[in-house]
């Protein structure tokens, strides 16, 4: 068994029969989805044959899905740290923009331009996105 620290709001929610879904970082770094109810904490979502998700974003999407599928009142603990990736037109062409967020406020930004030396434009598109995704996850892991 493991323990999860709950805020006062979360404790009251659980005491009144609710359930709290939490994305928790575990050694790896990996991420798992935990549900806390009056019966205690339990791991509710993790990938097959793995202790957790490689990406916080994957764990969060699974936590949202589990919360939506759950019966009764639920809370989903928001992470203080997150990141967004969007596509931008820049002076040198196009790029993926990584925005690092703390409490929903941007604390950093980095551009990942497409590598036009690659012959396949689709490959360049996905390679730049993957680089932005890996940088976002690395930033999340470094903040823990």
N, CA, C and O atoms as CSV, one atom per row, in Angstrom:
chain,resi,resn,atom,element,x,y,z
A,1,UNK,N,N,0.838,-1.179,0.000
A,1,UNK,CA,C,0.000,0.000,0.000
A,1,UNK,C,C,0.882,1.242,0.000
A,1,UNK,O,O,2.004,1.202,0.507
A,2,UNK,N,N,0.403,2.319,-0.548
A,2,UNK,CA,C,1.144,3.564,-0.626
A,2,UNK,C,C,0.238,4.692,-0.160
A,2,UNK,O,O,-0.985,4.552,-0.135
A,3,UNK,N,N,0.844,5.799,0.204
A,3,UNK,CA,C,0.082,6.939,0.723
A,3,UNK,C,C,0.106,8.082,-0.291
A,3,UNK,O,O,1.092,8.278,-1.002
A,4,UNK,N,N,-0.972,8.816,-0.342
A,4,UNK,CA,C,-1.096,9.990,-1.197
A,4,UNK,C,C,-1.512,11.161,-0.309
A,4,UNK,O,O,-2.490,11.066,0.433
A,5,UNK,N,N,-0.778,12.249,-0.384
A,5,UNK,CA,C,-1.161,13.453,0.358
A,5,UNK,C,C,-2.279,14.165,-0.391
A,5,UNK,O,O,-2.166,14.434,-1.587
A,6,UNK,N,N,-3.356,14.467,0.323
A,6,UNK,CA,C,-4.501,15.158,-0.266
A,6,UNK,C,C,-4.629,16.554,0.321
A,6,UNK,O,O,-4.312,16.786,1.488
A,7,UNK,N,N,-5.097,17.477,-0.505
A,7,UNK,CA,C,-5.414,18.817,-0.015
A,7,UNK,C,C,-6.675,18.714,0.843
A,7,UNK,O,O,-7.355,17.688,0.833
A,8,UNK,N,N,-6.983,19.774,1.581
A,8,UNK,CA,C,-8.192,19.783,2.402
A,8,UNK,C,C,-9.433,19.594,1.533
A,8,UNK,O,O,-10.338,18.842,1.894
A,9,UNK,N,N,-9.476,20.273,0.394
A,9,UNK,CA,C,-10.614,20.119,-0.521
A,9,UNK,C,C,-10.752,18.662,-0.988
A,9,UNK,O,O,-11.858,18.124,-1.044
A,10,UNK,N,N,-9.628,18.039,-1.317
A,10,UNK,CA,C,-9.657,16.646,-1.768
A,10,UNK,C,C,-10.084,15.716,-0.644
A,10,UNK,O,O,-10.849,14.779,-0.874
A,11,UNK,N,N,-9.596,15.962,0.580
A,11,UNK,CA,C,-9.990,15.136,1.722
A,11,UNK,C,C,-11.489,15.197,1.952
A,11,UNK,O,O,-12.132,14.165,2.147
A,12,UNK,N,N,-12.049,16.400,1.932
A,12,UNK,CA,C,-13.491,16.560,2.129
A,12,UNK,C,C,-14.277,15.871,1.018
A,12,UNK,O,O,-15.309,15.248,1.268
A,13,UNK,N,N,-13.787,15.988,-0.191
A,13,UNK,CA,C,-14.437,15.336,-1.327
A,13,UNK,C,C,-14.493,13.819,-1.118
A,13,UNK,O,O,-15.533,13.195,-1.330
A,14,UNK,N,N,-13.377,13.239,-0.705
A,14,UNK,CA,C,-13.310,11.788,-0.467
A,14,UNK,C,C,-14.206,11.394,0.707
A,14,UNK,O,O,-14.910,10.386,0.636
A,15,UNK,N,N,-14.186,12.181,1.787
A,15,UNK,CA,C,-15.017,11.878,2.951
A,15,UNK,C,C,-16.506,11.865,2.618
A,15,UNK,O,O,-17.285,11.170,3.271
A,16,UNK,N,N,-16.902,12.636,1.600
A,16,UNK,CA,C,-18.311,12.687,1.192
A,16,UNK,C,C,-18.607,11.727,0.039
A,16,UNK,O,O,-19.586,11.906,-0.684
A,17,UNK,N,N,-17.768,10.718,-0.130
A,17,UNK,CA,C,-18.029,9.665,-1.108
A,17,UNK,C,C,-17.462,9.907,-2.485
A,17,UNK,O,O,-17.732,9.132,-3.403
A,18,UNK,N,N,-16.684,10.957,-2.660
A,18,UNK,CA,C,-16.113,11.252,-3.968
A,18,UNK,C,C,-14.810,10.507,-4.215
A,18,UNK,O,O,-14.300,9.788,-3.356
A,19,UNK,N,N,-14.304,10.704,-5.396
A,19,UNK,CA,C,-13.059,10.068,-5.826
A,19,UNK,C,C,-12.165,11.141,-6.432
A,19,UNK,O,O,-12.642,12.028,-7.140
A,20,UNK,N,N,-10.854,11.058,-6.149
A,20,UNK,CA,C,-9.882,12.001,-6.682
A,20,UNK,C,C,-8.922,11.234,-7.583
A,20,UNK,O,O,-8.356,10.218,-7.178
A,21,UNK,N,N,-8.743,11.728,-8.812
A,21,UNK,CA,C,-7.776,11.135,-9.732
A,21,UNK,C,C,-6.535,12.018,-9.753
A,21,UNK,O,O,-6.623,13.240,-9.866
A,22,UNK,N,N,-5.376,11.373,-9.640
A,22,UNK,CA,C,-4.102,12.074,-9.536
A,22,UNK,C,C,-3.106,11.449,-10.496
A,22,UNK,O,O,-3.000,10.225,-10.575
A,23,UNK,N,N,-2.375,12.283,-11.228
A,23,UNK,CA,C,-1.248,11.815,-12.033
A,23,UNK,C,C,-0.021,11.965,-11.152
A,23,UNK,O,O,0.323,13.065,-10.719
A,24,UNK,N,N,0.631,10.845,-10.896
A,24,UNK,CA,C,1.749,10.814,-9.950
A,24,UNK,C,C,3.030,10.398,-10.658
A,24,UNK,O,O,3.037,9.454,-11.447
A,25,UNK,N,N,4.111,11.112,-10.368
A,25,UNK,CA,C,5.413,10.725,-10.909
A,25,UNK,C,C,6.005,9.637,-10.031
A,25,UNK,O,O,5.948,9.712,-8.803
A,26,UNK,N,N,6.576,8.622,-10.673
A,26,UNK,CA,C,7.240,7.530,-9.965
A,26,UNK,C,C,8.646,7.384,-10.546
A,26,UNK,O,O,8.929,7.923,-11.616
A,27,UNK,N,N,9.533,6.660,-9.850
A,27,UNK,CA,C,10.905,6.522,-10.356
A,27,UNK,C,C,10.931,6.020,-11.791
A,27,UNK,O,O,10.151,5.148,-12.176
A,28,UNK,N,N,11.815,6.568,-12.552
A,28,UNK,CA,C,11.965,6.190,-13.954
A,28,UNK,C,C,12.610,7.281,-14.787
A,28,UNK,O,O,13.644,6.993,-15.389
A,29,UNK,N,N,12.115,8.483,-14.882
A,29,UNK,CA,C,10.821,8.934,-14.369
A,29,UNK,C,C,9.680,8.406,-15.234
A,29,UNK,O,O,9.735,8.423,-16.463
A,30,UNK,N,N,8.655,7.942,-14.545
A,30,UNK,CA,C,7.433,7.468,-15.183
A,30,UNK,C,C,6.257,8.153,-14.504
A,30,UNK,O,O,6.415,8.825,-13.485
A,31,UNK,N,N,5.070,7.972,-15.088
A,31,UNK,CA,C,3.858,8.596,-14.570
A,31,UNK,C,C,2.758,7.544,-14.499
A,31,UNK,O,O,2.627,6.707,-15.392
A,32,UNK,N,N,1.962,7.594,-13.420
A,32,UNK,CA,C,0.838,6.668,-13.303
A,32,UNK,C,C,-0.384,7.445,-12.815
A,32,UNK,O,O,-0.272,8.554,-12.292
A,33,UNK,N,N,-1.557,6.829,-13.003
A,33,UNK,CA,C,-2.810,7.429,-12.571
A,33,UNK,C,C,-3.289,6.695,-11.331
A,33,UNK,O,O,-3.447,5.474,-11.328
A,34,UNK,N,N,-3.519,7.477,-10.267
A,34,UNK,CA,C,-3.963,6.933,-8.988
A,34,UNK,C,C,-5.343,7.502,-8.690
A,34,UNK,O,O,-5.615,8.674,-8.949
A,35,UNK,N,N,-6.201,6.665,-8.147
A,35,UNK,CA,C,-7.517,7.096,-7.686
A,35,UNK,C,C,-7.547,6.961,-6.170
A,35,UNK,O,O,-7.110,5.950,-5.621
A,36,UNK,N,N,-8.068,7.991,-5.491
A,36,UNK,CA,C,-8.211,7.940,-4.041
A,36,UNK,C,C,-9.696,8.054,-3.721
A,36,UNK,O,O,-10.368,8.995,-4.142
A,37,UNK,N,N,-10.193,7.075,-2.967
A,37,UNK,CA,C,-11.581,7.092,-2.504
A,37,UNK,C,C,-11.567,6.763,-1.022
A,37,UNK,O,O,-10.497,6.630,-0.428
A,38,UNK,N,N,-12.741,6.631,-0.419
A,38,UNK,CA,C,-12.777,6.301,1.007
A,38,UNK,C,C,-12.204,4.915,1.288
A,38,UNK,O,O,-11.943,4.576,2.442
A,39,UNK,N,N,-12.007,4.117,0.248
A,39,UNK,CA,C,-11.389,2.795,0.391
A,39,UNK,C,C,-9.875,2.862,0.307
A,39,UNK,O,O,-9.201,1.844,0.464
A,40,UNK,N,N,-9.324,4.067,0.058
A,40,UNK,CA,C,-7.880,4.249,-0.024
A,40,UNK,C,C,-7.416,4.459,-1.454
A,40,UNK,O,O,-8.230,4.484,-2.377
A,41,UNK,N,N,-6.105,4.610,-1.642
A,41,UNK,CA,C,-5.562,4.833,-2.987
A,41,UNK,C,C,-5.410,3.535,-3.758
A,41,UNK,O,O,-5.153,2.479,-3.180
A,42,UNK,N,N,-5.570,3.626,-5.058
A,42,UNK,CA,C,-5.325,2.471,-5.934
A,42,UNK,C,C,-4.836,2.970,-7.282
A,42,UNK,O,O,-5.248,4.029,-7.756
A,43,UNK,N,N,-3.964,2.203,-7.884
A,43,UNK,CA,C,-3.487,2.515,-9.229
A,43,UNK,C,C,-4.582,2.088,-10.185
A,43,UNK,O,O,-4.983,0.925,-10.192
A,44,UNK,N,N,-5.072,3.025,-10.997
A,44,UNK,CA,C,-6.185,2.690,-11.873
A,44,UNK,C,C,-5.804,2.585,-13.334
A,44,UNK,O,O,-6.446,1.853,-14.087
A,45,UNK,N,N,-4.780,3.296,-13.748
A,45,UNK,CA,C,-4.382,3.232,-15.154
A,45,UNK,C,C,-2.871,3.205,-15.236
A,45,UNK,O,O,-2.182,4.062,-14.681
A,46,UNK,N,N,-2.372,2.204,-15.938
A,46,UNK,CA,C,-0.956,2.158,-16.292
A,46,UNK,C,C,-0.839,1.294,-17.538
A,46,UNK,O,O,-1.687,0.434,-17.776
A,47,UNK,N,N,0.186,1.508,-18.324
A,47,UNK,CA,C,0.311,0.730,-19.566
A,47,UNK,C,C,0.547,-0.749,-19.264
A,47,UNK,O,O,1.055,-1.110,-18.202
A,48,UNK,N,N,0.173,-1.584,-20.210
A,48,UNK,CA,C,0.438,-3.018,-20.078
A,48,UNK,C,C,1.937,-3.259,-19.958
A,48,UNK,O,O,2.730,-2.626,-20.654
A,49,UNK,N,N,2.316,-4.164,-19.084
A,49,UNK,CA,C,3.717,-4.585,-18.920
A,49,UNK,C,C,4.668,-3.441,-18.572
A,49,UNK,O,O,5.851,-3.501,-18.909
A,50,UNK,N,N,4.169,-2.401,-17.903
A,50,UNK,CA,C,5.029,-1.288,-17.493
A,50,UNK,C,C,4.518,-0.730,-16.172
A,50,UNK,O,O,3.338,-0.856,-15.846
A,51,UNK,N,N,5.404,-0.124,-15.432
A,51,UNK,CA,C,5.025,0.471,-14.144
A,51,UNK,C,C,4.302,1.798,-14.314
A,51,UNK,O,O,3.549,2.216,-13.435
A,52,UNK,N,N,4.531,2.461,-15.448
A,52,UNK,CA,C,3.901,3.758,-15.673
A,52,UNK,C,C,4.071,4.221,-17.104
A,52,UNK,O,O,4.685,3.542,-17.927
A,53,UNK,N,N,3.518,5.384,-17.387
A,53,UNK,CA,C,3.620,5.989,-18.708
A,53,UNK,C,C,4.948,6.721,-18.839
A,53,UNK,O,O,5.454,7.271,-17.860
A,54,UNK,N,N,5.510,6.732,-20.027
A,54,UNK,CA,C,6.755,7.457,-20.264
A,54,UNK,C,C,6.542,8.964,-20.264
A,54,UNK,O,O,7.447,9.723,-19.917
A,55,UNK,N,N,5.344,9.397,-20.653
A,55,UNK,CA,C,5.061,10.819,-20.783
A,55,UNK,C,C,3.947,11.230,-19.833
A,55,UNK,O,O,2.932,10.545,-19.714
A,56,UNK,N,N,4.151,12.361,-19.156
A,56,UNK,CA,C,3.134,12.904,-18.259
A,56,UNK,C,C,1.855,13.181,-19.035
A,56,UNK,O,O,0.755,12.973,-18.523
A,57,UNK,N,N,1.999,13.646,-20.259
A,57,UNK,CA,C,0.842,13.964,-21.099
A,57,UNK,C,C,-0.036,12.726,-21.320
A,57,UNK,O,O,-1.262,12.828,-21.280
A,58,UNK,N,N,0.572,11.566,-21.552
A,58,UNK,CA,C,-0.197,10.326,-21.724
A,58,UNK,C,C,-0.958,9.975,-20.450
A,58,UNK,O,O,-2.132,9.607,-20.496
A,59,UNK,N,N,-0.283,10.091,-19.324
A,59,UNK,CA,C,-0.926,9.786,-18.046
A,59,UNK,C,C,-2.091,10.730,-17.793
A,59,UNK,O,O,-3.146,10.299,-17.329
A,60,UNK,N,N,-1.911,12.020,-18.094
A,60,UNK,CA,C,-2.980,12.992,-17.879
A,60,UNK,C,C,-4.193,12.668,-18.746
A,60,UNK,O,O,-5.324,12.720,-18.263
A,61,UNK,N,N,-3.976,12.335,-20.017
A,61,UNK,CA,C,-5.099,11.993,-20.898
A,61,UNK,C,C,-5.846,10.773,-20.369
A,61,UNK,O,O,-7.075,10.721,-20.436
A,62,UNK,N,N,-5.115,9.793,-19.844
A,62,UNK,CA,C,-5.752,8.610,-19.277
A,62,UNK,C,C,-6.491,8.937,-17.987
A,62,UNK,O,O,-7.537,8.348,-17.715
A,63,UNK,N,N,-5.968,9.864,-17.185
A,63,UNK,CA,C,-6.656,10.286,-15.959
A,63,UNK,C,C,-7.975,10.972,-16.301
A,63,UNK,O,O,-8.988,10.736,-15.643
A,64,UNK,N,N,-7.965,11.820,-17.328
A,64,UNK,CA,C,-9.192,12.492,-17.766
A,64,UNK,C,C,-10.223,11.452,-18.218
A,64,UNK,O,O,-11.397,11.534,-17.857
A,65,UNK,N,N,-9.776,10.481,-19.005
A,65,UNK,CA,C,-10.690,9.437,-19.477
A,65,UNK,C,C,-11.244,8.617,-18.312
A,65,UNK,O,O,-12.433,8.301,-18.292
A,66,UNK,N,N,-10.398,8.272,-17.348
A,66,UNK,CA,C,-10.857,7.499,-16.191
A,66,UNK,C,C,-11.847,8.304,-15.360
A,66,UNK,O,O,-12.838,7.758,-14.876
A,67,UNK,N,N,-11.586,9.596,-15.191
A,67,UNK,CA,C,-12.505,10.448,-14.429
A,67,UNK,C,C,-13.858,10.547,-15.121
A,67,UNK,O,O,-14.897,10.499,-14.464
A,68,UNK,N,N,-13.851,10.684,-16.431
A,68,UNK,CA,C,-15.110,10.770,-17.184
A,68,UNK,C,C,-15.900,9.463,-17.125
A,68,UNK,O,O,-17.131,9.482,-17.117
A,69,UNK,N,N,-15.202,8.338,-17.083
A,69,UNK,CA,C,-15.865,7.033,-17.060
A,69,UNK,C,C,-16.317,6.627,-15.654
A,69,UNK,O,O,-17.092,5.684,-15.493
A,70,UNK,N,N,-15.833,7.338,-14.652
A,70,UNK,CA,C,-16.138,6.988,-13.266
A,70,UNK,C,C,-17.561,7.393,-12.909
A,70,UNK,O,O,-18.095,8.376,-13.422
A,71,UNK,N,N,-18.154,6.618,-12.025
A,71,UNK,CA,C,-19.499,6.927,-11.533
A,71,UNK,C,C,-19.374,7.704,-10.235
A,71,UNK,O,O,-18.498,7.420,-9.418
A,72,UNK,N,N,-20.230,8.663,-10.045
A,72,UNK,CA,C,-20.203,9.453,-8.823
A,72,UNK,C,C,-19.354,10.695,-8.977
A,72,UNK,O,O,-18.788,10.940,-10.042
A,73,UNK,N,N,-19.262,11.482,-7.914
A,73,UNK,CA,C,-18.514,12.742,-7.982
A,73,UNK,C,C,-17.010,12.502,-8.050
A,73,UNK,O,O,-16.466,11.699,-7.292
A,74,UNK,N,N,-16.343,13.205,-8.963
A,74,UNK,CA,C,-14.895,13.055,-9.125
A,74,UNK,C,C,-14.217,14.419,-9.159
A,74,UNK,O,O,-14.808,15.419,-9.565
A,75,UNK,N,N,-12.972,14.430,-8.725
A,75,UNK,CA,C,-12.068,15.563,-8.891
A,75,UNK,C,C,-10.857,15.059,-9.642
A,75,UNK,O,O,-10.424,13.925,-9.440
A,76,UNK,N,N,-10.315,15.883,-10.496
A,76,UNK,CA,C,-9.065,15.569,-11.182
A,76,UNK,C,C,-8.050,16.605,-10.734
A,76,UNK,O,O,-8.196,17.793,-11.021
A,77,UNK,N,N,-7.017,16.152,-10.027
A,77,UNK,CA,C,-5.990,17.080,-9.550
A,77,UNK,C,C,-5.214,17.621,-10.739
A,77,UNK,O,O,-4.630,16.872,-11.522
A,78,UNK,N,N,-5.226,18.924,-10.851
A,78,UNK,CA,C,-4.472,19.577,-11.912
A,78,UNK,C,C,-3.002,19.604,-11.537
A,78,UNK,O,O,-2.650,19.835,-10.380
A,79,UNK,N,N,-2.163,19.373,-12.501
A,79,UNK,CA,C,-0.726,19.466,-12.293
A,79,UNK,C,C,-0.320,20.928,-12.303
A,79,UNK,O,O,-0.828,21.709,-13.107
A,80,UNK,N,N,0.582,21.300,-11.425
A,80,UNK,CA,C,1.095,22.673,-11.427
A,80,UNK,C,C,1.985,22.911,-12.645
A,80,UNK,O,O,2.103,24.038,-13.125
A,81,UNK,N,N,2.598,21.861,-13.132
A,81,UNK,CA,C,3.516,21.964,-14.264
A,81,UNK,C,C,2.920,21.273,-15.479
A,81,UNK,O,O,2.337,20.194,-15.368
A,82,UNK,N,N,3.067,21.891,-16.622
A,82,UNK,CA,C,2.623,21.271,-17.865
A,82,UNK,C,C,3.350,21.958,-19.021
A,82,UNK,O,O,4.181,22.843,-18.815
A,83,UNK,N,N,3.023,21.537,-20.221
A,83,UNK,CA,C,3.581,22.194,-21.399
A,83,UNK,C,C,2.599,22.072,-22.545
A,83,UNK,O,O,1.742,21.188,-22.570
A,84,UNK,N,N,2.746,22.978,-23.487
A,84,UNK,CA,C,1.915,22.964,-24.688
A,84,UNK,C,C,2.837,22.964,-25.896
A,84,UNK,O,O,3.925,23.540,-25.868
A,85,UNK,N,N,2.386,22.312,-26.950
A,85,UNK,CA,C,3.122,22.338,-28.214
A,85,UNK,C,C,2.142,22.771,-29.292
A,85,UNK,O,O,1.081,22.167,-29.454
A,86,UNK,N,N,2.498,23.819,-30.028
A,86,UNK,CA,C,1.658,24.247,-31.139
A,86,UNK,C,C,2.542,24.585,-32.340
A,86,UNK,O,O,3.756,24.737,-32.211
A,87,UNK,N,N,1.923,24.696,-33.486
A,87,UNK,CA,C,2.627,24.931,-34.744
A,87,UNK,C,C,2.602,26.416,-35.040
A,87,UNK,O,O,1.552,27.049,-34.933
A,88,UNK,N,N,3.751,26.989,-35.415
A,88,UNK,CA,C,3.859,28.430,-35.636
A,88,UNK,C,C,4.573,28.732,-36.935
A,88,UNK,O,O,5.443,27.983,-37.379
A,89,UNK,N,N,4.188,29.846,-37.536
A,89,UNK,CA,C,4.953,30.416,-38.645
A,89,UNK,C,C,5.961,31.378,-38.036
A,89,UNK,O,O,5.596,32.248,-37.246
A,90,UNK,N,N,7.216,31.225,-38.400
A,90,UNK,CA,C,8.283,32.088,-37.892
A,90,UNK,C,C,9.033,32.689,-39.075
A,90,UNK,O,O,8.785,32.326,-40.224
A,91,UNK,N,N,9.941,33.598,-38.790
A,91,UNK,CA,C,10.683,34.284,-39.859
A,91,UNK,C,C,11.422,33.320,-40.776
A,91,UNK,O,O,11.569,33.591,-41.968
A,92,UNK,N,N,11.888,32.202,-40.236
A,92,UNK,CA,C,12.689,31.261,-41.025
A,92,UNK,C,C,11.863,30.143,-41.640
A,92,UNK,O,O,12.427,29.235,-42.251
A,93,UNK,N,N,10.549,30.182,-41.497
A,93,UNK,CA,C,9.680,29.129,-42.031
A,93,UNK,C,C,8.616,28.749,-41.023
A,93,UNK,O,O,7.836,29.592,-40.580
A,94,UNK,N,N,8.588,27.489,-40.665
A,94,UNK,CA,C,7.612,27.000,-39.691
A,94,UNK,C,C,8.328,26.203,-38.607
A,94,UNK,O,O,9.411,25.660,-38.822
A,95,UNK,N,N,7.697,26.149,-37.437
A,95,UNK,CA,C,8.321,25.447,-36.314
A,95,UNK,C,C,7.250,25.018,-35.322
A,95,UNK,O,O,6.148,25.565,-35.290
A,96,UNK,N,N,7.597,24.044,-34.530
A,96,UNK,CA,C,6.788,23.688,-33.372
A,96,UNK,C,C,7.264,24.556,-32.217
A,96,UNK,O,O,8.466,24.717,-32.005
A,97,UNK,N,N,6.307,25.120,-31.466
A,97,UNK,CA,C,6.645,25.946,-30.306
A,97,UNK,C,C,6.289,25.169,-29.041
A,97,UNK,O,O,5.160,24.708,-28.872
A,98,UNK,N,N,7.266,25.037,-28.169
A,98,UNK,CA,C,7.073,24.425,-26.859
A,98,UNK,C,C,6.935,25.548,-25.846
A,98,UNK,O,O,7.824,26.390,-25.720
A,99,UNK,N,N,5.819,25.562,-25.122
A,99,UNK,CA,C,5.616,26.527,-24.034
A,99,UNK,C,C,5.573,25.740,-22.737
A,99,UNK,O,O,4.725,24.865,-22.561
A,100,UNK,N,N,6.490,26.052,-21.829
A,100,UNK,CA,C,6.539,25.410,-20.518
A,100,UNK,C,C,5.701,26.249,-19.555
A,100,UNK,O,O,5.864,27.466,-19.475
A,101,UNK,N,N,4.798,25.581,-18.823
A,101,UNK,CA,C,3.821,26.278,-17.996
A,101,UNK,C,C,3.932,25.877,-16.533
A,101,UNK,O,O,4.155,24.712,-16.203
A,102,UNK,N,N,3.773,26.857,-15.677
A,102,UNK,CA,C,3.671,26.608,-14.240
A,102,UNK,C,C,2.436,27.352,-13.767
A,102,UNK,O,O,2.315,28.561,-13.962
A,103,UNK,N,N,1.517,26.620,-13.142
A,103,UNK,CA,C,0.230,27.197,-12.726
A,103,UNK,C,C,-0.448,27.916,-13.896
A,103,UNK,O,O,-0.992,29.008,-13.733
A,104,UNK,N,N,-0.407,27.291,-15.074
A,104,UNK,CA,C,-1.046,27.758,-16.305
A,104,UNK,C,C,-0.432,29.044,-16.868
A,104,UNK,O,O,-1.015,29.659,-17.761
A,105,UNK,N,N,0.731,29.461,-16.362
A,105,UNK,CA,C,1.424,30.647,-16.858
A,105,UNK,C,C,2.721,30.212,-17.537
A,105,UNK,O,O,3.447,29.365,-17.016
A,106,UNK,N,N,3.008,30.789,-18.694
A,106,UNK,CA,C,4.227,30.453,-19.430
A,106,UNK,C,C,5.455,30.892,-18.639
A,106,UNK,O,O,5.556,32.040,-18.206
A,107,UNK,N,N,6.384,29.960,-18.461
A,107,UNK,CA,C,7.645,30.269,-17.780
A,107,UNK,C,C,8.831,30.066,-18.720
A,107,UNK,O,O,9.975,30.326,-18.347
A,108,UNK,N,N,8.560,29.607,-19.924
A,108,UNK,CA,C,9.613,29.414,-20.905
A,108,UNK,C,C,9.024,29.023,-22.244
A,108,UNK,O,O,7.891,28.549,-22.332
A,109,UNK,N,N,9.806,29.229,-23.273
A,109,UNK,CA,C,9.360,28.916,-24.626
A,109,UNK,C,C,10.572,28.527,-25.462
A,109,UNK,O,O,11.657,29.086,-25.301
A,110,UNK,N,N,10.376,27.571,-26.348
A,110,UNK,CA,C,11.456,27.146,-27.233
A,110,UNK,C,C,10.856,26.770,-28.579
A,110,UNK,O,O,9.785,26.167,-28.639
A,111,UNK,N,N,11.541,27.125,-29.649
A,111,UNK,CA,C,11.080,26.798,-30.999
A,111,UNK,C,C,11.858,25.607,-31.543
A,111,UNK,O,O,13.057,25.466,-31.298
A,112,UNK,N,N,11.160,24.754,-32.283
A,112,UNK,CA,C,11.754,23.581,-32.921
A,112,UNK,C,C,11.420,23.649,-34.410
A,112,UNK,O,O,10.404,23.109,-34.848
A,113,UNK,N,N,12.282,24.317,-35.190
A,113,UNK,CA,C,12.002,24.462,-36.623
A,113,UNK,C,C,12.147,23.131,-37.355
A,113,UNK,O,O,12.873,22.234,-36.927
A,114,UNK,N,N,11.440,23.038,-38.461
A,114,UNK,CA,C,11.560,21.851,-39.293
A,114,UNK,C,C,12.943,21.841,-39.933
A,114,UNK,O,O,13.462,22.880,-40.339
A,115,UNK,N,N,13.522,20.668,-40.014
A,115,UNK,CA,C,14.833,20.508,-40.628
A,115,UNK,C,C,14.625,20.333,-42.134
A,115,UNK,O,O,14.243,19.260,-42.601
A,116,UNK,N,N,14.883,21.402,-42.879
A,116,UNK,CA,C,14.642,21.371,-44.325
A,116,UNK,C,C,15.690,20.574,-45.079
A,116,UNK,O,O,15.575,20.386,-46.290
A,117,UNK,N,N,16.723,20.098,-44.368
A,117,UNK,CA,C,17.721,19.247,-45.018
A,117,UNK,C,C,17.194,17.825,-45.219
A,117,UNK,O,O,17.708,17.075,-46.048
A,118,UNK,N,N,16.156,17.461,-44.444
A,118,UNK,CA,C,15.539,16.150,-44.647
A,118,UNK,C,C,14.762,16.173,-45.955
A,118,UNK,O,O,14.048,17.135,-46.239
A,119,UNK,N,N,14.897,15.122,-46.750
A,119,UNK,CA,C,14.253,15.075,-48.059
A,119,UNK,C,C,12.736,14.925,-47.947
A,119,UNK,O,O,12.002,15.411,-48.808
A,120,UNK,N,N,12.268,14.269,-46.912
A,120,UNK,CA,C,10.842,14.012,-46.732
A,120,UNK,C,C,10.262,15.068,-45.785
A,120,UNK,O,O,10.630,15.118,-44.612
A,121,UNK,N,N,9.363,15.905,-46.289
A,121,UNK,CA,C,8.794,16.984,-45.470
A,121,UNK,C,C,7.957,16.425,-44.313
A,121,UNK,O,O,7.911,17.026,-43.240
A,122,UNK,N,N,7.309,15.303,-44.520
A,122,UNK,CA,C,6.535,14.688,-43.438
A,122,UNK,C,C,7.460,14.208,-42.317
A,122,UNK,O,O,7.140,14.347,-41.137
A,123,UNK,N,N,8.592,13.652,-42.692
A,123,UNK,CA,C,9.579,13.218,-41.706
A,123,UNK,C,C,10.106,14.417,-40.911
A,123,UNK,O,O,10.266,14.340,-39.693
A,124,UNK,N,N,10.373,15.520,-41.608
A,124,UNK,CA,C,10.838,16.738,-40.939
A,124,UNK,C,C,9.786,17.265,-39.971
A,124,UNK,O,O,10.120,17.702,-38.869
A,125,UNK,N,N,8.530,17.229,-40.370
A,125,UNK,CA,C,7.408,17.680,-39.545
A,125,UNK,C,C,7.351,16.874,-38.244
A,125,UNK,O,O,7.301,17.453,-37.159
A,126,UNK,N,N,7.359,15.546,-38.351
A,126,UNK,CA,C,7.250,14.684,-37.173
A,126,UNK,C,C,8.524,14.680,-36.330
A,126,UNK,O,O,8.450,14.561,-35.107
A,127,UNK,N,N,9.687,14.809,-36.963
A,127,UNK,CA,C,10.942,14.839,-36.203
A,127,UNK,C,C,11.013,16.088,-35.317
A,127,UNK,O,O,11.454,16.005,-34.171
A,128,UNK,N,N,10.589,17.226,-35.831
A,128,UNK,CA,C,10.596,18.458,-35.039
A,128,UNK,C,C,9.577,18.365,-33.898
A,128,UNK,O,O,9.840,18.820,-32.785
A,129,UNK,N,N,8.416,17.771,-34.184
A,129,UNK,CA,C,7.407,17.597,-33.123
A,129,UNK,C,C,7.924,16.670,-32.034
A,129,UNK,O,O,7.735,16.939,-30.848
A,130,UNK,N,N,8.564,15.599,-32.421
A,130,UNK,CA,C,9.127,14.651,-31.446
A,130,UNK,C,C,10.196,15.331,-30.591
A,130,UNK,O,O,10.270,15.084,-29.387
A,131,UNK,N,N,11.017,16.177,-31.194
A,131,UNK,CA,C,12.037,16.902,-30.438
A,131,UNK,C,C,11.392,17.836,-29.415
A,131,UNK,O,O,11.871,17.944,-28.287
A,132,UNK,N,N,10.310,18.510,-29.803
A,132,UNK,CA,C,9.592,19.396,-28.877
A,132,UNK,C,C,8.956,18.581,-27.744
A,132,UNK,O,O,9.000,18.987,-26.583
A,133,UNK,N,N,8.377,17.451,-28.082
A,133,UNK,CA,C,7.757,16.586,-27.077
A,133,UNK,C,C,8.792,16.085,-26.073
A,133,UNK,O,O,8.549,16.109,-24.866
A,134,UNK,N,N,9.927,15.638,-26.558
A,134,UNK,CA,C,10.976,15.134,-25.667
A,134,UNK,C,C,11.521,16.257,-24.778
A,134,UNK,O,O,11.818,16.029,-23.605
A,135,UNK,N,N,11.653,17.457,-25.327
A,135,UNK,CA,C,12.132,18.592,-24.532
A,135,UNK,C,C,11.116,18.953,-23.447
A,135,UNK,O,O,11.495,19.278,-22.322
A,136,UNK,N,N,9.834,18.898,-23.783
A,136,UNK,CA,C,8.791,19.169,-22.786
A,136,UNK,C,C,8.806,18.155,-21.664
A,136,UNK,O,O,8.718,18.520,-20.491
A,137,UNK,N,N,8.917,16.894,-22.010
A,137,UNK,CA,C,8.959,15.842,-20.980
A,137,UNK,C,C,10.232,15.934,-20.148
A,137,UNK,O,O,10.194,15.702,-18.940
A,138,UNK,N,N,11.354,16.268,-20.772
A,138,UNK,CA,C,12.604,16.439,-20.028
A,138,UNK,C,C,12.494,17.598,-19.047
A,138,UNK,O,O,12.977,17.516,-17.917
A,139,UNK,N,N,11.854,18.679,-19.488
A,139,UNK,CA,C,11.657,19.825,-18.602
A,139,UNK,C,C,10.787,19.428,-17.405
A,139,UNK,O,O,11.083,19.797,-16.268
A,140,UNK,N,N,9.721,18.680,-17.663
A,140,UNK,CA,C,8.828,18.230,-16.579
A,140,UNK,C,C,9.618,17.371,-15.575
A,140,UNK,O,O,9.490,17.554,-14.364
A,141,UNK,N,N,10.423,16.448,-16.078
A,141,UNK,CA,C,11.186,15.554,-15.207
A,141,UNK,C,C,12.219,16.336,-14.391
A,141,UNK,O,O,12.473,16.006,-13.232
A,142,UNK,N,N,12.807,17.362,-14.987
A,142,UNK,CA,C,13.828,18.155,-14.295
A,142,UNK,C,C,13.228,19.016,-13.185
A,142,UNK,O,O,13.937,19.407,-12.257
A,143,UNK,N,N,11.939,19.314,-13.267
A,143,UNK,CA,C,11.297,20.164,-12.268
A,143,UNK,C,C,10.905,19.388,-11.017
A,143,UNK,O,O,10.662,19.982,-9.966
A,144,UNK,N,N,10.844,18.085,-11.126
A,144,UNK,CA,C,10.384,17.256,-9.988
A,144,UNK,C,C,11.424,17.171,-8.889
A,144,UNK,O,O,11.195,16.517,-7.871
